[in-house]
Amino acid sequence: QVQLVESGGGLVQAGGSLRLSCAASGRTISSYTMGWFRQAAGKEREFVARFYVSGSTSYADSVKGRITTARGEAKNTVFLQMNSLKSEDPAVYYCKTYGTDIYWGQGTQVTVSS
């Protein structure tokens, strides 16, 4: 069993930055590909970024060049660095594991003011 806890969300002005964290407990996540998703009010949850076990990454077209994901040195944390935040970025952001065992965090709210 893996528990995922996201943090780092909040209110930021358009053009600003936030760094979200996804901390895992219960089991190491170094062998999991990790993903970030977001869900805006009234919309379906959508893919944002993926951090593969190999260390490679992939991103949704809407966030390429602005958002990056990386694994922390402690290996049981994954980060989502969000820069140049836009009006279309506000949502609850979730992290999840890929593979046979899928776990989701509870999400962290990101709000962008214009």
DSSP file (Angstrom, degrees, kcal/mol; ACC not computed):
  #  RESIDUE AA STRUCTURE BP1 BP2  ACC     N-H-->O    O-->H-N    N-H-->O    O-->H-N    TCO  KAPPA ALPHA  PHI   PSI    X-CA   Y-CA   Z-CA
    1    1 A Q              0   0    0      0, 0.0     2,-0.4     0, 0.0   102,-0.0   0.000 360.0 360.0 360.0 136.3    0.0    0.0    0.0
    2    2 A V        -     0   0    0     24,-0.1     2,-0.5   100,-0.1    24,-0.2  -0.979 360.0-157.4-122.5 132.0    1.2    3.5   -0.9
    3    3 A Q  E     -A   25   0A   0     22,-2.7    22,-2.0    -2,-0.4     2,-0.4  -0.941  10.4-163.2-107.3 130.2   -0.1    6.7    0.5
    4    4 A L  E     -A   24   0A   0     -2,-0.5   102,-0.6   100,-0.4     2,-0.5  -0.942   5.7-173.0-115.0 132.3    0.5    9.8   -1.6
    5    5 A V  E     -A   23   0A   0     18,-2.3    18,-2.8    -2,-0.4     2,-0.3  -0.969   7.8-157.4-128.9 117.3    0.1   13.3   -0.2
    6    6 A E  E     +A   22   0A   0     -2,-0.5     2,-0.3    16,-0.2    16,-0.2  -0.642  20.1 162.8 -88.7 149.1    0.3   16.4   -2.4
    7    7 A S  E     +A   21   0A   0     14,-2.0    14,-2.7    -2,-0.3   101,-0.1  -0.955  37.7  72.5-153.1 170.7    1.3   19.8   -1.1
    8    8 A G        +     0   0    0      1,-0.3    11,-0.3    -2,-0.3    14,-0.0   0.353  61.3 132.7 102.4  -5.4    2.4   23.2   -2.3
    9    9 A G        +     0   0    0     12,-0.1     2,-0.3     9,-0.1    -1,-0.3  -0.200  22.6 115.9 -71.2 170.6   -0.7   24.4   -3.9
   10   10 A G  E     -d  110   0B   0     99,-0.7   101,-3.0    98,-0.1     2,-0.5  -0.989  63.0 -42.5 162.7-163.6   -2.1   27.9   -3.2
   11   11 A L  E     +d  111   0B   0     -2,-0.3     2,-0.3    99,-0.2   101,-0.2  -0.841  54.4 166.1-100.4 130.3   -2.9   31.2   -4.7
   12   12 A V  E     -d  112   0B   0     99,-2.3   101,-2.5    -2,-0.5     2,-0.1  -0.986  35.4-108.9-142.0 150.7   -0.4   32.8   -7.2
   13   13 A Q  E >   -d  113   0B   0     -2,-0.3     3,-2.4    99,-0.2    72,-0.2  -0.442  50.1 -85.1 -75.7 153.2   -0.6   35.6   -9.6
   14   14 A A  T 3  S+     0   0    0     99,-2.9    72,-0.2     1,-0.3    -1,-0.1  -0.337 120.5  28.5 -55.6 135.4   -0.6   34.9  -13.4
   15   15 A G  T 3  S+     0   0    0     70,-3.0    69,-0.7     1,-0.3    -1,-0.3   0.269 101.2 114.5  92.2 -11.2    3.0   34.5  -14.5
   16   16 A G    <   -     0   0    0     -3,-2.4    69,-2.3    69,-0.2     2,-0.3  -0.077  58.9-118.4 -84.4-173.3    4.1   33.3  -11.1
   17   17 A S        -     0   0    0     66,-0.2     2,-0.3    67,-0.2    66,-0.2  -0.915  21.2-178.9-131.1 152.8    5.4   29.9  -10.0
   18   18 A L  E     - B   0  82A   0     64,-2.3    64,-3.3    -2,-0.3     2,-0.5  -0.985  15.9-147.9-143.1 150.3    4.6   27.1   -7.7
   19   19 A R  E     - B   0  81A   0     -2,-0.3     2,-0.3   -11,-0.3    62,-0.2  -0.968  15.9-160.3-120.8 116.9    6.3   23.9   -6.8
   20   20 A L  E     - B   0  80A   0     60,-2.8    60,-2.4    -2,-0.5     2,-0.4  -0.695   4.5-154.5 -92.9 146.3    4.0   21.0   -5.9
   21   21 A S  E     -AB   7  79A   0    -14,-2.7   -14,-2.0    -2,-0.3     2,-0.5  -0.920   9.9-162.7-119.6 147.5    5.2   18.0   -4.0
   22   22 A C  E     -AB   6  78A   0     56,-2.2    56,-2.1    -2,-0.4     2,-0.5  -0.935  15.5-167.9-127.6 105.9    4.0   14.5   -3.9
   23   23 A A  E     -AB   5  77A   0    -18,-2.8   -18,-2.3    -2,-0.5     2,-0.3  -0.819   4.5-156.1-101.2 132.1    5.3   12.6   -0.9
   24   24 A A  E     +A    4   0A   0     52,-2.7     2,-0.3    -2,-0.5   -20,-0.2  -0.800  13.9 174.5-108.1 147.0    4.9    8.9   -0.7
   25   25 A S  E     +A    3   0A   0    -22,-2.0   -22,-2.7    -2,-0.3    -2,-0.0  -0.954  56.2  46.7-141.7 162.8    4.8    6.6    2.4
   26   26 A G  S    S+     0   0    0     -2,-0.3     2,-0.3   -24,-0.2   -24,-0.1  -0.070 118.0  16.5  97.7 -33.8    4.2    3.0    3.0
   27   27 A R  S    S-     0   0    0    -24,-0.2   -24,-0.1    49,-0.1     2,-0.1  -0.962  89.7 -92.4-164.3 149.6    6.4    1.8    0.2
   28   28 A T        -     0   0    0     -2,-0.3     3,-0.3     1,-0.1    48,-0.1  -0.434  25.0-159.4 -67.4 143.2    9.2    3.2   -1.9
   29   29 A I    >   +     0   0    0     46,-0.2     3,-1.9     1,-0.2    -1,-0.1   0.266  64.2 105.8-105.6  10.7    8.0    4.7   -5.2
   30   30 A S  T 3  S+     0   0    0      1,-0.3    -1,-0.2     3,-0.0    46,-0.1   0.736  81.3  51.0 -64.1 -20.2   11.4    4.6   -6.9
   31   31 A S  T 3  S+     0   0    0     -3,-0.3     2,-0.4     2,-0.1    -1,-0.3   0.363  98.3  86.9 -97.4   5.3   10.1    1.6   -9.0
   32   32 A Y  S <  S-     0   0    0     -3,-1.9     2,-0.4    20,-0.1    67,-0.1  -0.842  75.3-130.5-104.9 139.8    6.9    3.4  -10.1
   33   33 A T        -     0   0    0     -2,-0.4    65,-2.4    65,-0.3     2,-0.4  -0.756  36.2-148.2 -74.2 134.4    6.4    5.7  -13.0
   34   34 A M  E     -FE  51  97B   0     17,-2.7    17,-3.4    -2,-0.4     2,-0.3  -0.849  13.4-163.7-113.5 144.7    4.6    8.7  -11.4
   35   35 A G  E     -FE  50  96B   0     61,-2.7    61,-2.1    -2,-0.4     2,-0.4  -0.907  11.9-148.2-127.2 155.3    2.1   10.9  -13.0
   36   36 A W  E     +FE  49  95B   0     13,-3.0    12,-2.8    -2,-0.3    13,-1.6  -0.979  22.2 173.3-118.5 134.4    0.5   14.3  -12.4
   37   37 A F  E     -FE  47  94B   0     57,-2.8    57,-3.0    -2,-0.4     2,-0.3  -0.876  12.4-155.6-131.1 164.4   -3.0   15.1  -13.3
   38   38 A R  E     -FE  46  93B   0      8,-2.4     8,-3.2    -2,-0.3     2,-0.4  -0.991   5.1-161.0-142.8 153.2   -5.3   18.0  -12.8
   39   39 A Q  E     - E   0  92B   0     53,-2.1    53,-2.2    -2,-0.3     2,-0.2  -0.935   9.5-159.3-137.4 112.8   -9.0   18.6  -12.6
   40   40 A A    >   -     0   0    0      4,-0.4     3,-2.3    -2,-0.4    51,-0.1  -0.506  44.6 -75.8 -84.4 158.9  -10.6   22.0  -13.0
   41   41 A A  T 3  S+     0   0    0      1,-0.3    -1,-0.1    -2,-0.2     3,-0.1  -0.313 118.4   5.5 -57.3 126.9  -14.0   22.8  -11.7
   42   42 A G  T 3  S+     0   0    0      1,-0.3    -1,-0.3    -3,-0.1     2,-0.3   0.512 114.0  99.1  79.3   4.5  -16.6   21.3  -14.0
   43   43 A K  S <  S-     0   0    0     -3,-2.3    -1,-0.3     1,-0.0     2,-0.1  -0.782  76.3 -99.4-121.9 165.5  -14.1   19.5  -16.2
   44   44 A E        -     0   0    0     -2,-0.3    -4,-0.4     1,-0.1     2,-0.2  -0.441  47.8 -92.4 -78.8 155.9  -12.7   16.0  -16.5
   45   45 A R        -     0   0    0     -6,-0.2     2,-0.3    -2,-0.1    -6,-0.2  -0.468  50.3-164.3 -66.6 137.3   -9.3   15.1  -14.9
   46   46 A E  E     -F   38   0B   0     -8,-3.2    -8,-2.4    -2,-0.2     2,-0.1  -0.925  21.7-102.3-130.5 153.2   -6.5   15.5  -17.4
   47   47 A F  E     +F   37   0B   0     -2,-0.3   -10,-0.2   -10,-0.2     3,-0.1  -0.432  36.3 167.1 -70.3 140.7   -3.0   14.4  -17.8
   48   48 A V  E     -     0   0B   0    -12,-2.8    12,-2.5     1,-0.4     2,-0.3   0.687  58.1 -17.1-117.6 -53.9   -0.2   16.9  -17.0
   49   49 A A  E     -FG  36  59B   0    -13,-1.6   -13,-3.0    10,-0.2    -1,-0.4  -0.986  47.2-150.7-156.9 159.1    3.1   15.2  -16.7
   50   50 A R  E     -FG  35  58B   0      8,-2.3     8,-1.7    -2,-0.3     2,-0.6  -1.000   2.6-159.6-139.0 137.3    4.8   11.8  -16.2
   51   51 A F  E     -FG  34  57B   0    -17,-3.4   -17,-2.7    -2,-0.4     6,-0.2  -0.963  21.4-149.6-117.0 113.6    8.1   10.9  -14.6
   52   52 A Y    >   -     0   0    0      4,-2.9     3,-1.8    -2,-0.6   -19,-0.1  -0.384  25.3-114.4 -82.5 158.2    9.3    7.5  -15.7
   53   53 A V  T 3  S+     0   0    0      1,-0.3    -1,-0.1   -22,-0.1   -21,-0.1   0.848 117.7  60.8 -56.3 -34.1   11.4    5.1  -13.7
   54   54 A S  T 3  S-     0   0    0      1,-0.1    -1,-0.3     2,-0.1     3,-0.1   0.667 120.7-109.0 -67.9 -16.4   14.1    5.6  -16.3
   55   55 A G  S <  S+     0   0    0     -3,-1.8    -2,-0.1     1,-0.4    -1,-0.1   0.294  79.0 126.3 101.7  -9.6   14.2    9.3  -15.4
   56   56 A S        -     0   0    0     -5,-0.1    -4,-2.9     1,-0.0    -1,-0.4  -0.353  43.7-152.4 -77.4 165.6   12.7   10.5  -18.6
   57   57 A T  E     -G   51   0B   0     -6,-0.2     2,-0.3    -3,-0.1    -6,-0.2  -0.909  12.2-163.5-136.1 159.9    9.6   12.7  -18.6
   58   58 A S  E     -G   50   0B   0     -8,-1.7    -8,-2.3    -2,-0.3     2,-0.3  -0.982  11.5-164.5-142.9 154.9    6.6   13.5  -20.8
   59   59 A Y  E     -G   49   0B   0     -2,-0.3   -10,-0.2   -10,-0.2     2,-0.1  -0.955  27.6-102.7-140.3 152.8    4.2   16.4  -20.7
   60   60 A A    >>  -     0   0    0    -12,-2.5     3,-1.7    -2,-0.3     4,-1.0  -0.478  38.9-118.2 -67.2 147.0    0.8   17.5  -22.0
   61   61 A D  T 34 S+     0   0    0      1,-0.3     3,-0.4     2,-0.2    -1,-0.1   0.842 111.5  63.6 -57.4 -33.3    1.1   20.0  -24.9
   62   62 A S  T 34 S+     0   0    0      1,-0.2    -1,-0.3     3,-0.0   -14,-0.0   0.667 112.4  33.1 -68.8 -15.7   -0.6   22.6  -22.8
   63   63 A V  T X> S+     0   0    0     -3,-1.7     3,-2.4   -15,-0.2     4,-2.0   0.469  82.6 128.8-119.0  -4.7    2.1   22.7  -20.2
   64   64 A K  T 3< S+     0   0    0     -4,-1.0     4,-0.1    -3,-0.4    -3,-0.0  -0.257  79.3  17.1 -56.8 135.6    5.3   22.0  -22.2
   65   65 A G  T 34 S+     0   0    0      2,-0.4    -1,-0.3     1,-0.1     3,-0.1   0.271 126.1  57.3  87.1 -11.9    8.0   24.6  -21.6
   66   66 A R  T <4 S+     0   0    0     -3,-2.4    17,-2.5     1,-0.3     2,-0.4   0.645 101.1  47.2-119.0 -27.5    6.3   25.8  -18.4
   67   67 A I  E  <  +C   82   0A   0     -4,-2.0    -2,-0.4    15,-0.2     2,-0.3  -0.955  58.3 178.3-126.3 135.8    6.0   22.8  -16.2
   68   68 A T  E     -C   81   0A   0     13,-2.2    13,-2.8    -2,-0.4     2,-0.4  -0.959  12.5-152.1-133.5 154.1    8.5   20.1  -15.3
   69   69 A T  E     +C   80   0A   0     -2,-0.3     2,-0.3    11,-0.2    11,-0.2  -0.950  18.9 165.5-126.1 148.5    8.5   17.1  -13.0
   70   70 A A  E     -C   79   0A   0      9,-1.5     9,-3.3    -2,-0.4     2,-0.4  -0.985  35.4-109.9-155.3 157.9   11.4   15.5  -11.2
   71   71 A R  E     -C   78   0A   0     -2,-0.3     7,-0.3     7,-0.2     5,-0.1  -0.752  38.8-116.6 -92.4 141.5   12.0   13.0   -8.5
   72   72 A G    >   -     0   0    0      5,-3.6     3,-2.1    -2,-0.4     5,-0.2  -0.293  24.4-109.4 -72.6 161.0   13.4   14.3   -5.2
   73   73 A E  T 3  S+     0   0    0      1,-0.3    -1,-0.1     2,-0.1    -2,-0.0   0.819 120.7  60.1 -60.1 -31.2   16.8   13.2   -3.9
   74   74 A A  T 3  S-     0   0    0      1,-0.1    -1,-0.3     3,-0.0     2,-0.2   0.537 102.1-140.3 -75.2  -5.5   15.1   11.2   -1.2
   75   75 A K  S <  S+     0   0    0     -3,-2.1   -46,-0.2     2,-0.2    -1,-0.1   0.170  85.5  82.7  70.2 -18.2   13.5    9.3   -4.0
   76   76 A N  S    S+     0   0    0     -2,-0.2   -52,-2.7   -48,-0.1     2,-0.4   0.193  82.7  68.5-102.8  19.3   10.1    9.1   -2.3
   77   77 A T  E     -B   23   0A   0    -54,-0.2    -5,-3.6    -5,-0.2     2,-0.4  -0.996  60.3-163.7-134.1 141.3    9.0   12.5   -3.4
   78   78 A V  E     -BC  22  71A   0    -56,-2.1   -56,-2.2    -2,-0.4     2,-0.3  -0.974  12.7-153.4-122.6 140.4    8.1   13.8   -6.8
   79   79 A F  E     -BC  21  70A   0     -9,-3.3    -9,-1.5    -2,-0.4     2,-0.4  -0.799  11.7-157.7-114.3 153.8    7.9   17.4   -7.6
   80   80 A L  E     -BC  20  69A   0    -60,-2.4   -60,-2.8    -2,-0.3     2,-0.6  -0.930  12.9-161.2-128.2 106.3    6.0   19.5  -10.2
   81   81 A Q  E     -BC  19  68A   0    -13,-2.8   -13,-2.2    -2,-0.4     2,-0.6  -0.789   9.0-168.4 -90.6 119.3    7.6   22.8  -10.9
   82   82 A M  E     +BC  18  67A   0    -64,-3.3   -64,-2.3    -2,-0.6     2,-0.3  -0.938   9.3 174.2-116.2 118.4    5.1   25.1  -12.5
   83   83 A N        +     0   0    0    -17,-2.5   -66,-0.2    -2,-0.6   -67,-0.2  -0.764  59.6  22.6-116.6 163.3    6.3   28.4  -14.0
   84   84 A S  S    S-     0   0    0    -69,-0.7    -1,-0.2    -2,-0.3   -68,-0.2   0.907  83.2-155.9  48.5  50.3    4.5   31.1  -16.0
   85   85 A L        -     0   0    0    -69,-2.3   -70,-3.0    -3,-0.2     2,-0.2  -0.271   9.7-158.9 -63.0 142.1    1.2   30.1  -14.6
   86   86 A K    >   -     0   0    0    -72,-0.2     3,-1.7    -3,-0.1    -1,-0.1  -0.647  33.8 -99.3-118.8 171.9   -1.8   31.0  -16.7
   87   87 A S  T 3  S+     0   0    0      1,-0.3    25,-0.1    -2,-0.2    -2,-0.1   0.703 120.5  57.7 -65.7 -19.3   -5.5   31.5  -16.3
   88   88 A E  T 3  S+     0   0    0      1,-0.2    -1,-0.3   -48,-0.0   -48,-0.1   0.442  91.0  74.1 -90.5   0.8   -6.1   27.9  -17.6
   89   89 A D    <   +     0   0    0     -3,-1.7    -1,-0.2     2,-0.0    -2,-0.2   0.692  61.4 113.2 -88.9 -18.8   -3.9   26.3  -15.0
   90   90 A P        +     0   0    0      0, 0.0     2,-0.3     0, 0.0    21,-0.2  -0.314  44.9 108.8 -59.1 131.4   -6.2   26.5  -11.9
   91   91 A A  E    S- H   0 110B   0     19,-1.3    19,-2.7   -51,-0.1     2,-0.6  -0.962  75.8 -78.1-178.3 172.8   -7.3   23.1  -10.8
   92   92 A V  E     -EH  39 109B   0    -53,-2.2   -53,-2.1    -2,-0.3     2,-0.5  -0.878  49.8-146.7 -89.3 126.4   -6.8   20.5   -8.2
   93   93 A Y  E     -EH  38 108B   0     15,-3.0    15,-1.8    -2,-0.6     2,-0.3  -0.825  17.4-173.1-102.4 132.6   -3.5   18.7   -8.9
   94   94 A Y  E     -E   37   0B   0    -57,-3.0   -57,-2.8    -2,-0.5     2,-0.3  -0.903  13.9-150.5-122.7 148.0   -3.1   15.1   -8.2
   95   95 A C  E     +E   36   0B   0     -2,-0.3    10,-2.1   -59,-0.2     2,-0.3  -0.862  21.7 175.2-110.6 157.2   -0.2   12.6   -8.3
   96   96 A K  E     -EI  35 104B   0    -61,-2.1   -61,-2.7    -2,-0.3     2,-0.3  -0.979  28.0-116.9-152.4 161.0   -0.6    9.0   -9.0
   97   97 A T  E     -E   34   0B   0      6,-1.9     2,-0.3    -2,-0.3   -63,-0.2  -0.782  25.2-143.1 -97.9 149.2    1.4    5.8   -9.6
   98   98 A Y        +     0   0    0    -65,-2.4   -65,-0.3    -2,-0.3     2,-0.3  -0.734  55.6  48.3-103.0 159.3    1.3    3.9  -12.8
   99   99 A G  S    S-     0   0    0     -2,-0.3   -67,-0.0     1,-0.2    -2,-0.0  -0.747 108.0 -28.6 116.9-160.7    1.4    0.1  -13.1
  100  100 A T  S    S+     0   0    0     -2,-0.3     2,-0.7     1,-0.2    -1,-0.2   0.891 130.6  50.5 -62.9 -40.7   -0.4   -2.8  -11.6
  101  101 A D  S    S-     0   0    0     -3,-0.3     2,-0.5     2,-0.0    -1,-0.2  -0.892  76.2-168.3-103.1 114.7   -0.9   -0.9   -8.3
  102  102 A I        +     0   0    0     -2,-0.7     2,-0.4    -6,-0.1    -4,-0.1  -0.906   8.1 176.7-108.8 124.6   -2.5    2.5   -8.9
  103  103 A Y        -     0   0    0     -2,-0.5    -6,-1.9    -6,-0.2     2,-0.4  -0.961   9.8-161.4-126.2 144.5   -2.6    5.0   -6.1
  104  104 A W  B     -I   96   0B   0     -2,-0.4  -100,-0.4    -8,-0.2    -8,-0.2  -0.924  13.4-133.8-120.8 147.2   -3.9    8.6   -6.1
  105  105 A G        -     0   0    0    -10,-2.1  -100,-0.2    -2,-0.4     3,-0.1  -0.315  31.2-106.7 -83.8-179.5   -3.2   11.4   -3.7
  106  106 A Q        -     0   0    0   -102,-0.6  -101,-0.1     1,-0.2   -12,-0.1   0.607  60.9-119.7 -88.0 -12.4   -6.0   13.6   -2.4
  107  107 A G        -     0   0    0    -12,-0.1     2,-0.4   -15,-0.0   -13,-0.2   0.065  13.0-120.1  95.5 155.8   -5.0   16.6   -4.5
  108  108 A T  E     - H   0  93B   0    -15,-1.8   -15,-3.0  -101,-0.1     2,-0.3  -0.999  26.8-120.3-135.9 136.4   -3.8   20.1   -3.8
  109  109 A Q  E     - H   0  92B   0     -2,-0.4   -99,-0.7   -17,-0.2     2,-0.5  -0.570  21.7-167.2 -83.6 132.8   -5.6   23.2   -5.1
  110  110 A V  E     -dH  10  91B   0    -19,-2.7   -19,-1.3    -2,-0.3     2,-0.4  -0.983   6.7-175.7-117.2 127.1   -3.9   25.7   -7.4
  111  111 A T  E     -d   11   0B   0   -101,-3.0   -99,-2.3    -2,-0.5     2,-0.5  -0.977   7.5-160.9-124.1 135.8   -5.5   29.1   -7.9
  112  112 A V  E     -d   12   0B   0     -2,-0.4     2,-0.4  -101,-0.2   -99,-0.2  -0.970   5.4-156.3-120.5 125.5   -4.2   31.7  -10.3
  113  113 A S  E      d   13   0B   0   -101,-2.5   -99,-2.9    -2,-0.5    -2,-0.0  -0.778 360.0 360.0-100.4 144.8   -5.2   35.3  -10.1
  114  114 A S              0   0    0     -2,-0.4    -1,-0.1  -101,-0.2  -101,-0.1   0.452 360.0 360.0 -91.2 360.0   -5.1   37.7  -13.0
